[in-house]
């Protein structure tokens, strides 16, 4: 589970219910941290692992292959 700045590309952590994506300020960051600490940790841990799976190299490689094939042989 994470607290990420809106200056990063991690907005999906909120959709995945494994973190907060907040403006880069002390008050927003500390509020998000307090909120995260109140959540059930095992659920957050499971959600974070599930969210991270979409960044597995096998999945990224397949996405790259599909994109490359589309560029070479458009449908």
Secondary structure, 3 states (H helix, E strand, C coil): CEEEECCCCCCHHHHCCCEEEECCCHHHHHHHHHHHHHCCHHHHHHHHHHHHHHHCHHHHHHHHHHHHHHHHCCC
